[in-house]
Amino acid sequence: MTKQYNNTIKNEPMLWLDSLPRLTADSHKYTRGHTVIVGGYPMTGAARLSALAAARIGSGLTTLLVPQVAFPIYASALTSIVVKPFDDAVTFNQLIEDARITSFLIGPGAGVNDETRAHTLQLLATNHPIVLDADAITVLQGDTDLLSQYLHANCILTPHEGEFKRLFRLTENRVLSAQQAAASCGAIIVLKGSRTVIASPNGQTIINENAPPTLATGGAGDVLAGMIAGLMAQGMSATDSACAAVWMHGKAATLFGLGLIAEDLLPLLPQVLTQLHQQQT
């Protein structure tokens, strides 16, 4: 039976397994979704991890939008990921208008600057499913009016505690803090930690407990953000995407064991997915 906490539910596959995307004989890359991730410069590794995670989790097409100056770095390091450069706001806006896009991710390695803030607001204005991580959270610090204006139910924020405190009040009660944040901003909050709290605006709150301490390593959060965006791209609901990705992230880390670095999570995702699909009825 599902373990109950104070108004919360324990995260486990039975909650979201039926909605996990499945392949059919008619599947092709566009039916599997198109994830678009905004990459930054000079911190190029974070967005690359996110893009590979989105692709590994099943996104049929994954595209990185990157500053023109960084295009050679991204393009030479990636093969299955599409890389498109932009050099101004007009070009960026044209790239995000592609009707085939089904989810966005911005934040990993984006940089804390006015450009990241502008791009974040542009993406939010599309009302597409979107994940805001890392720098995309930090650049909204102090803009409580903008939060209520732009955030929506298909938006997921994935802060660690330090990032969370830049936007919301964090008390000793992490669960209540996440619940209040989700209710106030109208988006889903994934408050990361050894017990990750996934709080929805409607009050639904799910606690994930399968994360090993080896996930305390640089880049692990970038992988998680890409996984969530990749699942949303395939049509999974925002809440189910967050819960499934967080659980699979922990499962992959547990399978690897000691010595884990972020890149080690990626080749283990197919094994985790296979085991889950075998449980589907």
C-alpha positions as CSV (number, residue, x, y, z in Angstrom):
1,M,0.0,0.0,0.0
2,T,1.2,3.5,-0.8
3,K,2.9,5.1,2.2
4,Q,1.2,8.1,3.6
5,Y,2.9,11.1,5.2
6,N,1.3,14.4,6.4
7,N,-0.9,15.1,3.3
8,T,1.6,13.5,1.0
9,I,2.1,10.3,-1.0
10,K,5.3,8.3,-1.5
11,N,6.6,8.4,-5.1
12,E,6.6,5.0,-6.7
13,P,6.0,3.7,-10.2
14,M,2.4,2.6,-9.6
15,L,1.5,6.3,-9.5
16,W,2.6,7.1,-13.0
17,L,3.4,3.8,-14.8
18,D,0.3,3.7,-16.9
19,S,1.1,7.1,-18.3
20,L,4.7,6.3,-19.2
21,P,5.0,6.8,-23.0
22,R,5.0,3.6,-25.0
23,L,6.2,3.0,-28.5
24,T,4.0,1.6,-31.2
25,A,4.5,0.4,-34.8
26,D,3.4,3.8,-36.0
27,S,5.8,5.8,-33.8
28,H,8.2,8.2,-35.5
29,K,10.4,11.0,-34.2
30,Y,7.7,13.7,-34.2
31,T,5.0,11.5,-32.5
32,R,7.6,11.0,-29.8
33,G,7.9,14.7,-29.1
34,H,10.4,17.5,-29.7
35,T,12.3,18.9,-26.7
36,V,14.0,22.3,-27.1
37,I,16.7,23.2,-24.7
38,V,18.4,26.6,-24.4
39,G,22.2,26.3,-24.0
40,G,24.5,28.9,-22.5
41,Y,28.1,30.0,-22.8
42,P,30.8,29.4,-21.5
43,M,29.2,26.7,-19.3
44,T,28.3,24.4,-22.1
45,G,28.4,21.0,-20.4
46,A,25.2,21.4,-18.4
47,A,22.8,21.9,-21.4
48,R,24.6,19.0,-23.2
49,L,23.8,16.7,-20.3
50,S,20.2,17.8,-20.3
51,A,19.8,17.3,-24.0
52,L,21.3,13.8,-23.9
53,A,19.0,13.0,-21.0
54,A,15.9,14.2,-22.9
55,A,16.9,12.0,-25.8
56,R,17.6,9.0,-23.7
57,I,14.3,9.2,-21.9
58,G,12.5,9.0,-25.3
59,S,12.1,12.5,-26.8
60,G,12.0,11.8,-30.5
61,L,13.8,14.9,-31.4
62,T,16.0,17.1,-29.1
63,T,17.3,20.5,-30.2
64,L,19.7,22.8,-28.5
65,L,19.4,26.5,-29.1
66,V,22.8,28.1,-28.4
67,P,24.6,31.5,-28.7
68,Q,26.4,31.8,-32.1
69,V,29.8,32.1,-30.3
70,A,29.2,28.7,-28.7
71,F,27.9,26.9,-31.8
72,P,31.2,25.1,-32.7
73,I,31.5,23.8,-29.2
74,Y,28.1,22.3,-29.0
75,A,28.0,21.1,-32.6
76,S,31.3,19.3,-32.4
77,A,30.4,17.5,-29.2
78,L,27.0,16.2,-30.2
79,T,25.8,14.0,-33.0
80,S,22.1,12.9,-32.4
81,I,21.2,16.3,-30.9
82,V,20.3,19.1,-33.3
83,V,22.2,22.3,-32.6
84,K,20.9,25.7,-33.8
85,P,22.6,29.0,-33.3
86,F,21.1,32.4,-32.5
87,D,22.7,35.8,-32.3
88,D,19.8,38.1,-31.4
89,A,16.4,38.1,-29.9
90,V,14.7,38.0,-33.3
91,T,16.4,34.8,-34.4
92,F,15.7,33.3,-31.0
93,N,12.0,34.1,-31.3
94,Q,11.9,32.6,-34.8
95,L,13.5,29.3,-33.5
96,I,11.0,28.8,-30.7
97,E,8.0,29.3,-33.0
98,D,8.4,25.9,-34.6
99,A,4.9,24.3,-34.2
100,R,6.5,20.8,-33.7
101,I,8.0,21.8,-30.4
102,T,6.3,20.0,-27.5
103,S,8.5,21.1,-24.5
104,F,11.1,23.6,-23.4
105,L,13.9,23.6,-20.9
106,I,16.0,26.6,-19.9
107,G,18.5,27.1,-17.1
108,P,21.3,24.6,-17.1
109,G,24.5,26.6,-17.8
110,A,22.4,29.5,-19.2
111,G,24.1,32.2,-17.1
112,V,22.6,34.7,-14.7
113,N,22.1,37.6,-17.0
114,D,19.5,39.8,-18.7
115,E,19.5,37.5,-21.8
116,T,18.6,34.4,-19.8
117,R,15.8,36.4,-18.1
118,A,14.5,37.6,-21.5
119,H,14.6,34.1,-23.0
120,T,12.9,32.6,-20.0
121,L,10.0,35.0,-20.3
122,Q,9.8,34.4,-24.0
123,L,9.5,30.6,-23.5
124,L,7.0,31.0,-20.7
125,A,4.8,33.2,-22.9
126,T,4.4,30.3,-25.4
127,N,2.5,28.4,-22.7
128,H,4.2,25.2,-23.8
129,P,5.2,22.6,-21.2
130,I,8.5,23.9,-19.8
131,V,11.1,23.2,-17.1
132,L,12.9,26.0,-15.4
133,D,16.1,25.0,-13.7
134,A,19.2,26.5,-12.2
135,D,19.9,30.0,-13.7
136,A,16.4,30.4,-15.1
137,I,15.2,30.3,-11.6
138,T,17.8,32.6,-10.2
139,V,17.2,35.3,-12.9
140,L,13.6,35.6,-11.6
141,Q,14.7,36.5,-8.1
142,G,12.6,39.3,-6.7
143,D,10.1,39.3,-9.5
144,T,7.1,38.0,-7.7
145,D,4.7,39.8,-10.0
146,L,6.3,38.2,-13.0
147,L,6.0,34.8,-11.4
148,S,2.3,35.0,-11.0
149,Q,1.9,36.5,-14.5
150,Y,4.0,34.0,-16.5
151,L,4.1,30.7,-14.6
152,H,1.4,28.2,-15.5
153,A,0.3,24.6,-14.7
154,N,2.5,23.1,-17.4
155,C,5.6,24.8,-15.9
156,I,8.0,22.9,-13.5
157,L,10.6,24.6,-11.4
158,T,13.4,22.3,-10.2
159,P,15.3,24.2,-7.5
160,H,17.7,22.9,-4.9
161,E,17.3,24.6,-1.6
162,G,19.6,27.6,-2.4
163,E,17.7,28.4,-5.6
164,F,14.3,27.9,-3.9
165,K,15.2,30.5,-1.3
166,R,15.8,33.1,-4.1
167,L,12.1,32.9,-5.0
168,F,10.2,31.6,-2.0
169,R,10.4,31.3,1.8
170,L,12.0,28.1,3.0
171,T,11.3,26.9,6.5
172,E,12.3,23.8,8.4
173,N,9.2,22.2,7.0
174,R,10.3,21.6,3.4
175,V,7.0,20.0,2.4
176,L,4.9,22.9,3.6
177,S,7.3,25.4,2.0
178,A,7.1,23.6,-1.4
179,Q,3.3,23.4,-1.1
180,Q,3.0,27.1,-0.4
181,A,5.4,28.0,-3.3
182,A,3.4,25.8,-5.7
183,A,0.1,27.3,-4.7
184,S,1.4,30.9,-4.8
185,C,3.1,30.7,-8.3
186,G,0.7,28.2,-10.0
187,A,3.5,25.9,-11.1
188,I,4.8,22.6,-10.0
189,I,7.8,22.7,-7.6
190,V,10.4,20.0,-7.5
191,L,12.4,20.8,-4.4
192,K,15.4,18.6,-4.8
193,G,17.2,16.8,-2.0
194,S,17.6,13.4,-0.4
195,R,13.8,13.5,0.0
196,T,12.6,15.4,-3.1
197,V,9.3,17.2,-2.7
198,I,7.1,17.4,-5.8
199,A,4.3,19.9,-5.1
200,S,1.5,20.8,-7.4
201,P,-0.7,24.0,-7.3
202,N,-3.7,21.9,-6.4
203,G,-2.1,20.7,-3.2
204,Q,-1.1,17.2,-4.5
205,T,2.3,16.5,-2.9
206,I,4.5,13.5,-3.6
207,I,7.7,12.6,-1.7
208,N,10.6,10.8,-3.5
209,E,12.8,8.7,-1.2
210,N,14.9,6.5,-3.5
211,A,17.8,9.0,-4.2
212,P,21.2,7.7,-3.1
213,P,23.7,10.2,-1.7
214,T,25.9,9.6,-4.8
215,L,23.6,12.0,-6.7
216,A,25.3,14.8,-4.8
217,T,27.5,15.5,-7.8
218,G,27.8,18.2,-10.4
219,G,25.5,17.8,-13.4
220,A,23.1,15.3,-11.8
221,G,20.4,18.1,-11.7
222,D,21.0,18.9,-15.3
223,V,20.3,15.3,-16.2
224,L,17.1,15.3,-14.1
225,A,15.8,18.5,-15.8
226,G,16.4,17.0,-19.2
227,M,14.6,13.8,-18.2
228,I,11.5,15.8,-17.0
229,A,11.4,17.9,-20.2
230,G,11.8,14.8,-22.4
231,L,8.9,13.1,-20.7
232,M,6.7,16.1,-21.0
233,A,7.6,16.4,-24.7
234,Q,6.1,12.9,-25.2
235,G,2.7,14.0,-23.7
236,M,3.1,12.9,-20.2
237,S,1.5,15.3,-17.7
238,A,3.7,17.7,-15.8
239,T,3.1,16.0,-12.5
240,D,3.7,12.5,-13.8
241,S,6.7,13.7,-15.7
242,A,8.3,15.1,-12.6
243,C,7.5,12.1,-10.5
244,A,8.6,9.5,-13.1
245,A,11.9,11.4,-13.8
246,V,12.8,11.9,-10.2
247,W,12.2,8.2,-9.4
248,M,14.1,6.9,-12.5
249,H,17.0,9.4,-11.7
250,G,17.3,7.8,-8.3
251,K,17.0,4.3,-9.6
252,A,19.7,4.8,-12.2
253,A,22.0,6.2,-9.6
254,T,21.4,3.2,-7.3
255,L,22.1,0.8,-10.1
256,F,25.5,2.4,-10.8
257,G,26.7,2.6,-7.2
258,L,29.8,4.4,-5.9
259,G,31.9,6.6,-8.0
260,L,28.9,8.0,-9.9
261,I,29.3,11.1,-12.1
262,A,26.4,12.7,-14.0
263,E,27.4,11.1,-17.3
264,D,27.0,7.7,-15.8
265,L,23.3,8.1,-15.4
266,L,22.6,8.4,-19.1
267,P,23.5,4.8,-20.3
268,L,21.5,3.3,-17.4
269,L,18.3,5.0,-18.3
270,P,17.4,2.4,-21.0
271,Q,17.8,-0.4,-18.4
272,V,15.4,1.5,-16.0
273,L,12.9,2.1,-18.8
274,T,13.0,-1.5,-19.9
275,Q,12.3,-2.7,-16.4
276,L,9.4,-0.3,-16.1
277,H,7.9,-1.2,-19.4
278,Q,7.9,-4.8,-18.5
279,Q,5.7,-3.9,-15.6
280,Q,3.1,-2.2,-17.8
281,T,-0.1,-4.1,-18.5
